[in-house]
Amino acid sequence: MPRKSPRSRRKPAPEPRLPGKSRPRAAPGRTRSSQRGAKARAARPRGAKARGTKTGAARAASAPRHAMQGARVRSGTSGRRTTLRSRPAGRARARFRPPEPARVRAILEILKTTYPDSRTALDFASPLQLLIATILSAQCTDARVNQVTPVLFARYPDAASLAAADRGELERIIQSTGFFRNKAKAILRCTADIMALHGGEVPRTLEALTALHGVGRKTANVVLGNAFGIPGVVVDTHVGRLAQRLGLTRERDPVRIEFALMEILPRETWTMFSHWLILHGRRVCVARKPRCSICPLAVHCPRIGVAASA
């Protein structure tokens, strides 16, 4: 008997099932599964319930006690009692109390005595140089910025030369500071704004400084406080961390921290307070394991958020 080829042994494909008498088309907006459920409910005797279903009272009785804390029961239009579950009663967040003025004065006196010669770690000879150095210091150490700025300002001494600088050459000079492409773009556009809006001079107000490209409140306060002598609170990572640990504020946003510190600190100490906290955060109150055993502020510090210390 001759052997059939594989193609001849292949089963014919079944014909597609089309809606007809044996398979009625679903009603618009309803699936066949919902139609089957409607038929089952219609065939069920009145008053009977499906297997595995519970009424609202049964569900409330079988629910754990802790899950029913704060639950409310209401009666529906059909006469059934429906249980509305609410979230378990949680612990209310305590309202923040501003620090006592006496404790704030004590902290300021200790910091002033401990760091009498504090100043910005960035080297500069003009407000423009401080502005550019502060832009370069983002995600970079001050020591590295101080190595780059002499070469940068020798090549581009003023805002006009920086605004007209070749972007590729500028990126090569500042490459070691990290994120050099974004920083070069910010420097070029910032100096272009200074030339177009302020005649090549760095403005002296917070509003005008923050209107420049790449300049935020932190950079503006650095320039105002250190180049022009106008007080301003600079909130960097150290200032934000120490302000929370000392219980001076509960805010986490830098702008909110700035405004909170401005309310409790004397205006004449705004600039120096930032320098003091930055130095204290680098030397003593470090991020991971602060050296609380040698901290001069230990008596006035509630150590908020400190899990382990040295």
N, C-alpha and C positions, 0 to 999 in steps of 0.2 A: 504494500500500500504506500503510495507516494506520500512523503512528509509535507505537511502544509507549511507555507512560509510564515514567519512571525507576523507579517502584515495581515495575512488572511485570518490568523487566530485572534486578532484584536477585536474586542467587543465593540459593537456600534455605539456611538455616543447617544445617551438618552435624549429624548425630545424635551425641549424646555417646557416647564409647566406654566401655563398661562391661566389667568383668572377665568373661571367658567362656572358651570353649575356645581361641580365637585369642590371648587375652591373659590368662594365668593370674594369679591374685592372688598378691602377694608373701607369703612366709612371715612369720609374726609375728616382729618384731625384726630382720628382714633386708630390705634394699631389693633392687630388681631388678638394680641395678648390681652389688651384691655377689654375687647369684646368677649373673650372667653371668661374673663373675670366677672363681667356684667351678667353673663348667662348663669354662672355659678351662683351669684348672689340672688338672682331671680328665682332659681330652683330651690334655694335654701328656705326652710320653714321660717315664718316670721317669729322674731324673738330669739332665734338660735344664733350662735356666733361661730366664726371659723375657728378651727383648731389652732392652738398656739397663740391666740390673741388675748389681750388683757384689757380690762376697762381701766379708766383713769384711777379709780379707787384701789384696784388690785395692784397697779403699778406703784402707787404711792405706798401701799402697805409693804410691798416687797423691796422697796428702795432702802438703802442704808440710811441710818439716822443722820450721819454727817452730811450726806448729799441733800437732805431735805431741810437743812437749816435755812430759814428765811424764805421757804416756799409759801406760795399763796394759793388758795383754792377758790375757784369761782364756779358759778353755775352757768351753763350755756343755755342757749335758747331751747334746746331739746330736753332740758331737765337734767342732763348729765353733769356730774361734778368733775371738773377738769382741774388738774394740778399744774400750776405754772412753777417751774423750777427757776430759782435764781442762783447766782454764783455764791459759793460759800463765803460767809462773812470773813473777809481778810483783815489783816492788821492795818489800821489806818496809819498813813505816813505822818510822822510827827512834824509839826510846823517848825520851820527853821527860825531860830532866835539869833539876831545879830550879836556879835561879840560885845562884851562890855567895853566901854571906852577906856577904863583903867587897864584892862588887859592889852588892848591895842597899843596904848602908850608904853607899856612895859616892853612889848615886843619891839617897838620902834627903837627904844633906848638901847636894848641889848644888841640889836642889829647894827645900830650906829656905832656902838663901842667896839663890836667885833670886827666890822669891816669899815674902818674909817676912811680908807683911800680907794673906795670902790669907784669904778668908772667903766665905760663901755670898753670891751676888749678889742673893738675894731679900730684900726689906725686910720686917721683921716686928717686932712688939712683944710677942708672946705665942706659946706653943706652938701654939695653935689657929690663929693667923694664918699661922704657918709651914706648918702642915699644909694649910690651904686653898690657900695660894700654891703649894705643891709640886704639889698636884693640878692647879691651873691651868697649871703650867709644862709639862705634857705636850704635845709638839709645838708649843711656843710659846717665844719668847725671854723671858729673865728681865726684860729692859727693858719689854716689853709687859705682863708680869704686874705689874710695879711701878707701871705707870700705871693698872691696873684695881683693884688691891687697896685703895687709899685710899677710893675711892668705895664699894666693896663693904663694907668694914668700918665705914664711917661709917653705912651704912644698916642693916647687921646686925652689931652689935658682939660678940655672943657666940654660943655654940652653940645656945641656946634660940631666939633670933631666926632663926638660919639654918635650923634644923630646921622652923620654922613659916613660912618664907618662901614667897611666891608664886612658883611655878616660872617663869611667864612673865616676871615682873619680874627674877628672878635671871638668866634667860637673856639678857635685854636688857643687863644690866650686864656680863656676862662674854663677850658675843658676839665681841668683837675678839680673844679668845685662841684661837679656833678650837675645833671640836668642842664647842660650848657646850652642846648638848643633853645629851650624855653627861656632861660635867663638872657641869652643874647637877644631874643625877640623882645623880651620885656625891656631891656636896656635901650634898644633902638627906638621903640615906640614911646618909652617914657621920656627920653631926651628930646624926641621930636615934639612931644606935647609941651615940654618946657620951652623949647624954642618958639613954638607957634603961639602959646598962650601967655608966657611969662617973660619973654625976651631973653631967654637963656639963664634966668635966675630961679633958684629953687624957691617956691612959695613958702610963706610963713604961717599958713593956717591949715588946720586939719582937713577942712572941706576941700581946699584947693589941692592938697597933697593926695588925698584919697581919690580925687578925680583923675590923677595921672594913671597911665596904664601900668599895671603890675604893682601898684602901691596900695596896701591895705592899712588898717588902723595901727597894726603893730609897727610896720615900717614908718608910718607917719609920726607916731609917738616917739620912736627912736630919734628921728631927725629933729623934731621939735624940742625934745628934752635935752639932747646932747649938742646940737649945733646952734640952736637959737635960745636955749634956756627957758623954754616954755614948758611948764610941767605937764607930764602925760604918763599914764600907767601903761607900761609895756607888758603884755601877757604872752610869754612864751611857754614852753613845756615845763620849765622849772617853776615859774611863777604860778601857773595854774595848778600844778601838783601840790606845792607848799601851801597855797591859799586854802585848798581843801583840807589838807592834813591839820593845819592850824585852826580849822573851824571858822575861818573868816568868811567863807561863802560855801554854798552847796551847789552852785552852778558849775556846769562843765563846758559850756560854750565860751570861747575866749572873749567875745564881746560882752556877754553877760557878766563874766568874771571881772572885766575891766570896770563896768559900771558899778558892780557891787563893791569893789575896792575903793572906787572914787567916793562912795557914800560914807565910808568909815575912816578914811585916811585924811589927814590934813593935806590941803592942796600943795603946799610947799615940799611935801615929802614924796609926791607921786613918782618922780623920776628916780630918786635915790632908792626908794623902796623896791623898785624893780631890780636895780643893780644888787641890792643886798640879798634879795631872794634868789637871784640867779647864782651869785657866788655861794650862798648857803646850800643851794640845791646841788651844786657841783662838788662841794667839799664835804658836806656833812649829811644832808637830807637827800641822799641819792634815791633813785627810783626803786630798785628791787629790795635792798636791805639797808635802810637808813641807819646811821650811826647814832642812835638815841643815847647811848651811854656817855658820849662826849658832847652832846648838843647843848648849847647854852640856853636854848628855848624850851628845854624839856619840862620845866616847871609850868610853863604857860601853854603847852601843846597837848591837846586831847588825843593826838595820834590817830586821827580818823583814817580808816582804810589801811593801817599798818598791820600786817599779819606777823611779820618777824623783823627783828632789829638786831643790830650788832652793838 
